[in-house]
Amino acid sequence: MIFVVPAADAADSAAFTTTLGTPKVVPIPAQSGVHWYANDSTFPYLPDAQHRKHITFWVDGINFRSTGDSLETMDNPSPSTAVLDKGASGTWDGDGVWLEQAVRDPSDSSGKIYGFYHAENHTFSGVWNSDERHATGLAVSTDDGVTWTKKGMIIGNAPVNTPSTGGNEVNTVFWDPVNKRWLGIGGGSGYTSSDPDAAPGTWKGWDGSAFTVHFPTTTTNWTLPALPGLDKNMSGGMVTWNTYLKRFVIVYQNNGDRTHVYAKTSSDGVHWDATRRTLLTVTSPQTIGYAQIDGDSSNESGQDATLVYEQWPSTTGRDRDMMERPIHFALSTTSGSATATPSG
């Protein structure tokens, strides 16, 4: 099957402004394994199955789970050991897994959770190397993230023996309820699966006009064009559905730029605004990374939400500080860049 997506109306873009509140450092549970680098990527945040508390994951090559009333009131990890671990040495996820997104079954909001994780392999011809091959894997949990079953690679490439950094992957995966499909974005490129279970072998990449490129591929690297409105210079990129704007919102940075966070919106998750909006700018010596917007979950937010990101240098004795700031969206009658107060 080839997924052909009609072009979006350029006038469909949303004009809005944003206002940021005062930044706060998020306390990280001081338990061995999670207190130094966490979080080393974007990460999941979602209500538990009973909608009484929230679940989050501390992510740095292995993944720990906490529950609490909010991101800043998380308990020590439970269980105390990693709930999602790296694979066997030398395999495609043998040198670390980073759970970046956790989405409940679209047909059952209290049912199983689909977890999409960044994977790394640093082993070439049996020897560990600092170069790294990237891919994206799928894991499924039926007990609120306490245990996970790996289903395999959904986006990735054939293994290579010579040290080389690269590989296809996605930074974010989200459910498109209109077209009943999964969408993923990585490095500006797009991927989709119409399988409700997002199973390996059902994913296709964007070729510039349609989703036709089968993944995982048997090539060592596949260069895909960016989705309309996005570009290949994007670093990261976390997508949430905004119930106030009634659009998908992607927050991202550009490669080599550690001082700005940008945003674009889309009505269909494929065609994105031509003009970026600046959400946050910091000044030296501060640098930032791994930005995401959390509402009731990291998959959905509203007019008032929270911008979460990592910031250096640390003020807590950890490698970095996790920061959160209230973010308020307001629709406007004119387009242009969003406004934001500087970090400080």
VEXDREN-2710 file (C-alpha; in Angstrom, 1 decimal):
% VEXDREN-2710
k/r/px/py/pz
1/MET/0.0/0.0/0.0
2/ILE/1.2/3.5/-0.8
3/PHE/0.0/6.3/1.4
4/VAL/-0.6/9.4/-0.7
5/VAL/-1.3/12.6/1.3
6/PRO/-3.0/15.6/-0.3
7/ALA/-1.4/18.9/0.0
8/ALA/-2.6/21.1/2.9
9/ASP/-4.1/24.5/2.4
10/ALA/-1.4/27.1/3.1
11/ALA/-4.0/29.3/4.8
12/ASP/-4.6/26.5/7.3
13/SER/-1.7/27.5/9.5
14/ALA/-2.5/28.8/12.9
15/ALA/-1.5/32.3/14.1
16/PHE/-0.8/32.3/17.8
17/THR/1.5/33.7/20.4
18/THR/3.0/32.1/23.5
19/THR/4.0/33.4/26.9
20/LEU/6.4/31.6/29.2
21/GLY/6.2/31.7/32.9
22/THR/9.0/31.5/35.5
23/PRO/11.5/28.6/35.1
24/LYS/11.8/26.0/37.8
25/VAL/14.2/23.0/38.3
26/VAL/12.4/19.7/38.4
27/PRO/13.5/17.5/41.3
28/ILE/14.9/14.1/40.1
29/PRO/14.5/11.2/42.5
30/ALA/18.0/10.7/44.0
31/GLN/18.2/6.9/43.3
32/SER/21.2/5.3/41.8
33/GLY/20.9/5.0/38.0
34/VAL/18.6/7.9/37.4
35/HIS/20.0/11.0/39.2
36/TRP/23.0/11.9/37.0
37/TYR/22.1/12.2/33.3
38/ALA/18.3/11.8/33.5
39/ASN/16.9/12.8/31.2
40/ASP/19.2/12.2/28.2
41/SER/16.3/12.6/25.6
42/THR/12.7/13.6/25.5
43/PHE/10.6/11.2/27.6
44/PRO/7.1/10.0/28.2
45/TYR/4.7/11.6/30.7
46/LEU/1.1/10.3/30.9
47/PRO/-1.8/9.5/33.3
48/ASP/-1.9/6.1/34.9
49/ALA/-4.7/3.7/33.9
50/GLN/-6.9/4.9/36.8
51/HIS/-6.3/8.6/36.0
52/ARG/-5.3/9.1/39.6
53/LYS/-1.6/9.8/39.2
54/HIS/0.9/10.4/36.4
55/ILE/3.7/8.1/35.2
56/THR/7.0/9.3/33.9
57/PHE/10.3/7.6/32.9
58/TRP/13.9/8.6/33.6
59/VAL/15.7/7.9/30.4
60/ASP/19.4/7.3/29.9
61/GLY/20.3/4.2/28.0
62/ILE/18.1/2.2/30.4
63/ASN/14.7/3.4/31.6
64/PHE/13.2/3.8/35.1
65/ARG/9.6/4.4/36.0
66/SER/8.1/6.8/38.6
67/THR/4.6/7.9/39.6
68/GLY/3.3/11.1/41.2
69/ASP/0.7/13.8/41.1
70/SER/2.9/15.9/38.7
71/LEU/6.3/15.9/37.1
72/GLU/7.8/17.7/40.1
73/THR/6.3/15.4/42.7
74/MET/7.5/12.0/41.4
75/ASP/8.3/9.2/43.8
76/ASN/11.4/7.1/43.7
77/PRO/11.3/4.7/40.8
78/SER/9.0/1.7/41.2
79/PRO/10.2/-0.9/40.5
80/SER/13.6/0.1/41.7
81/THR/15.3/-1.6/38.7
82/ALA/15.1/-0.6/35.0
83/VAL/11.8/-1.4/33.3
84/LEU/13.2/-1.3/29.8
85/ASP/16.8/-2.3/29.3
86/LYS/19.3/-2.5/26.4
87/GLY/19.6/-5.6/24.3
88/ALA/22.4/-8.1/24.0
89/SER/25.9/-6.8/23.2
90/GLY/26.4/-6.3/19.5
91/THR/22.7/-6.1/18.6
92/TRP/21.0/-3.0/17.1
93/ASP/19.8/-1.9/20.6
94/GLY/22.7/-3.4/22.5
95/ASP/24.3/-0.1/23.6
96/GLY/21.4/1.7/25.1
97/VAL/17.6/2.3/24.7
98/TRP/15.9/5.6/25.4
99/LEU/12.1/5.5/25.8
100/GLU/11.0/8.7/24.0
101/GLN/7.3/8.3/23.7
102/ALA/4.6/6.2/25.4
103/VAL/1.1/6.2/23.8
104/ARG/-1.9/4.4/25.2
105/ASP/-3.8/2.1/22.8
106/PRO/-5.9/4.6/20.7
107/SER/-9.0/2.3/21.1
108/ASP/-8.6/1.9/24.9
109/SER/-7.3/4.8/26.9
110/SER/-6.7/2.6/30.0
111/GLY/-5.2/-0.3/28.0
112/LYS/-1.8/-1.3/26.7
113/ILE/0.9/1.3/26.1
114/TYR/3.0/1.5/22.9
115/GLY/6.5/2.6/23.7
116/PHE/8.8/4.0/21.0
117/TYR/12.5/4.1/21.9
118/HIS/15.7/5.4/20.4
119/ALA/18.3/2.6/20.2
120/GLU/22.1/2.6/19.7
121/ASN/24.7/0.1/18.6
122/HIS/28.4/0.9/19.0
123/THR/29.8/-2.5/18.1
124/PHE/31.4/-3.1/14.7
125/SER/32.9/-6.4/13.8
126/GLY/32.6/-7.4/17.5
127/VAL/34.6/-4.4/18.8
128/TRP/33.0/-1.5/20.7
129/ASN/33.6/1.9/19.1
130/SER/32.5/5.5/19.9
131/ASP/30.7/5.7/16.6
132/GLU/27.0/4.8/16.8
133/ARG/24.2/3.5/14.7
134/HIS/20.7/4.7/15.5
135/ALA/17.3/3.0/15.1
136/THR/13.9/3.1/16.6
137/GLY/12.3/0.2/18.4
138/LEU/8.8/-0.7/19.6
139/ALA/8.0/-2.1/23.0
140/VAL/4.5/-2.8/24.5
141/SER/3.4/-2.7/28.1
142/THR/0.1/-4.1/29.5
143/ASP/0.7/-3.2/33.2
144/ASP/1.1/0.6/33.1
145/GLY/4.8/0.6/32.1
146/VAL/6.0/-1.7/34.9
147/THR/7.2/-4.3/32.4
148/TRP/7.7/-4.1/28.7
149/THR/7.9/-6.6/25.8
150/LYS/10.1/-5.6/22.9
151/LYS/8.6/-6.1/19.5
152/GLY/11.6/-5.2/17.4
153/MET/13.0/-2.5/15.1
154/ILE/10.4/-0.3/13.3
155/ILE/12.7/2.3/11.7
156/GLY/16.4/1.4/11.0
157/ASN/18.9/0.0/8.5
158/ALA/21.0/-3.0/7.7
159/PRO/23.9/-3.5/10.1
160/VAL/27.4/-2.3/9.1
161/ASN/30.8/-3.7/10.1
162/THR/32.8/-0.5/9.6
163/PRO/32.5/2.2/12.4
164/SER/30.0/4.7/11.2
165/THR/27.6/7.1/12.8
166/GLY/24.1/7.3/11.3
167/GLY/21.0/5.3/10.6
168/ASN/17.3/6.2/10.1
169/GLU/15.2/6.8/13.3
170/VAL/12.4/8.9/14.6
171/ASN/12.4/11.2/17.6
172/THR/8.6/11.3/18.0
173/VAL/5.7/9.0/17.2
174/PHE/2.1/10.0/17.5
175/TRP/-1.4/8.7/16.5
176/ASP/-3.3/10.4/13.7
177/PRO/-7.0/9.7/14.7
178/VAL/-8.4/11.1/11.5
179/ASN/-6.5/8.8/9.2
180/LYS/-6.2/6.1/11.8
181/ARG/-2.4/5.7/11.5
182/TRP/0.8/6.2/13.4
183/LEU/3.1/9.0/12.2
184/GLY/6.8/9.4/13.2
185/ILE/9.3/12.2/12.5
186/GLY/13.0/12.1/12.7
187/GLY/15.5/14.6/11.3
188/GLY/12.6/16.3/9.5
189/SER/11.7/13.1/7.6
190/GLY/8.4/11.3/8.1
191/TYR/7.3/7.7/8.5
192/THR/3.9/6.1/8.9
193/SER/2.2/2.8/9.7
194/SER/-1.5/2.0/9.3
195/ASP/-1.2/-1.0/11.6
196/PRO/-3.0/-0.3/14.9
197/ASP/-0.2/-2.2/16.7
198/ALA/2.6/-0.2/14.9
199/ALA/4.3/-3.5/14.2
200/PRO/7.7/-3.9/12.7
201/GLY/7.5/-4.3/8.9
202/THR/4.4/-2.1/8.5
203/TRP/6.3/1.3/8.4
204/LYS/7.0/3.4/5.3
205/GLY/9.1/6.5/4.8
206/TRP/8.2/9.7/3.0
207/ASP/9.7/9.9/-0.5
208/GLY/8.8/13.5/-1.2
209/SER/5.2/13.0/-2.3
210/ALA/4.0/9.8/-0.6
211/PHE/4.9/7.2/2.0
212/THR/6.4/4.4/-0.1
213/VAL/9.8/3.5/1.4
214/HIS/9.6/0.3/3.4
215/PHE/11.3/0.2/6.8
216/PRO/13.4/-1.2/8.3
217/THR/15.5/-1.2/5.1
218/THR/18.1/-3.6/3.8
219/THR/20.4/-0.6/2.9
220/THR/22.9/0.8/5.4
221/ASN/21.4/4.3/5.2
222/TRP/18.5/5.8/3.4
223/THR/18.3/9.5/2.7
224/LEU/14.7/10.7/2.8
225/PRO/13.5/14.2/2.1
226/ALA/12.0/16.3/4.8
227/LEU/8.2/16.6/5.2
228/PRO/6.7/19.7/3.7
229/GLY/7.5/22.7/6.0
230/LEU/10.2/20.8/7.9
231/ASP/14.0/20.6/7.1
232/LYS/16.8/18.2/7.5
233/ASN/18.6/20.6/9.9
234/MET/16.1/19.8/12.7
235/SER/17.5/18.3/15.9
236/GLY/15.1/16.3/18.0
237/GLY/11.4/17.2/17.6
238/MET/8.6/16.2/19.9
239/VAL/5.0/16.3/18.7
240/THR/1.9/16.9/20.8
241/TRP/-1.7/17.4/19.9
242/ASN/-2.9/20.8/21.1
243/THR/-6.6/20.8/21.9
244/TYR/-6.8/24.6/22.0
245/LEU/-5.1/25.2/18.6
246/LYS/-6.7/22.0/17.2
247/ARG/-3.3/21.3/15.6
248/PHE/-0.3/19.1/16.1
249/VAL/2.7/21.1/17.6
250/ILE/6.3/20.1/17.1
251/VAL/9.0/21.7/19.3
252/TYR/12.6/21.3/18.1
253/GLN/16.1/22.8/17.8
254/ASN/18.4/23.1/14.9
255/ASN/21.6/21.1/14.6
256/GLY/24.5/23.0/16.3
257/ASP/22.1/25.5/18.0
258/ARG/21.8/24.9/21.8
259/THR/20.2/28.3/22.6
260/HIS/16.8/28.3/20.9
261/VAL/13.7/26.2/20.9
262/TYR/11.3/26.5/17.9
263/ALA/7.8/25.4/17.1
264/LYS/5.7/24.7/14.1
265/THR/2.1/23.4/13.8
266/SER/0.2/21.1/11.4
267/SER/-3.4/20.1/10.8
268/ASP/-2.4/16.6/9.6
269/GLY/1.0/15.8/11.0
270/VAL/2.5/15.8/7.5
271/HIS/2.3/19.4/6.2
272/TRP/3.8/21.9/8.6
273/ASP/3.9/25.7/8.8
274/ALA/6.4/27.4/6.6
275/THR/7.4/29.8/9.3
276/ARG/8.9/28.7/12.6
277/ARG/8.0/30.3/15.9
278/THR/10.6/30.9/18.6
279/LEU/9.5/29.6/21.9
280/LEU/12.6/30.1/24.0
281/THR/16.0/31.7/23.8
282/VAL/18.8/31.5/26.4
283/THR/22.1/33.3/26.6
284/SER/25.6/32.2/27.4
285/PRO/26.7/30.3/29.5
286/GLN/23.3/28.5/29.4
287/THR/22.6/25.9/26.8
288/ILE/19.4/23.8/26.4
289/GLY/18.2/20.6/24.8
290/TYR/15.5/17.9/24.6
291/ALA/12.5/20.3/24.7
292/GLN/8.9/19.0/24.9
293/ILE/5.5/20.3/25.8
294/ASP/3.5/18.4/28.4
295/GLY/-0.1/18.8/29.2
296/ASP/-2.1/16.0/30.8
297/SER/0.4/13.9/28.9
298/SER/3.4/14.4/26.6
299/ASN/1.1/13.5/23.7
300/GLU/-1.7/16.0/24.4
301/SER/-1.9/19.5/25.8
302/GLY/-4.2/22.6/25.8
303/GLN/-4.0/26.3/26.0
304/ASP/-2.0/26.1/29.2
305/ALA/0.7/23.5/29.3
306/THR/4.4/23.1/30.4
307/LEU/7.5/23.5/28.4
308/VAL/10.1/21.0/29.7
309/TYR/13.8/20.9/28.7
310/GLU/17.3/20.1/29.9
311/GLN/19.7/23.0/30.8
312/TRP/23.4/23.3/31.3
313/PRO/25.4/24.2/33.5
314/SER/23.8/22.3/36.3
315/THR/22.8/24.0/39.6
316/THR/22.0/20.7/41.3
317/GLY/25.3/18.7/41.2
318/ARG/23.9/16.6/38.4
319/ASP/25.1/16.7/34.8
320/ARG/22.2/18.9/33.9
321/ASP/19.0/20.5/35.2
322/MET/15.6/19.5/34.1
323/MET/13.6/22.7/33.7
324/GLU/9.9/23.3/33.5
325/ARG/8.1/26.6/32.6
326/PRO/4.4/27.3/32.2
327/ILE/3.5/28.0/28.5
328/HIS/0.3/29.8/27.5
329/PHE/-1.0/29.7/23.9
330/ALA/-3.2/32.5/22.5
331/LEU/-4.7/32.6/19.1
332/SER/-4.1/35.8/17.2
333/THR/-5.4/37.4/14.0
334/THR/-1.9/38.0/12.5
335/SER/0.8/35.5/11.8
336/GLY/4.4/35.7/13.0
337/SER/6.8/34.5/15.6
338/ALA/5.6/33.6/19.1
339/THR/6.7/35.7/21.9
340/ALA/8.5/34.3/24.9
341/THR/10.2/35.6/28.0
342/PRO/14.0/34.9/28.2
343/SER/15.3/32.2/30.5
344/GLY/16.9/33.5/33.7
END
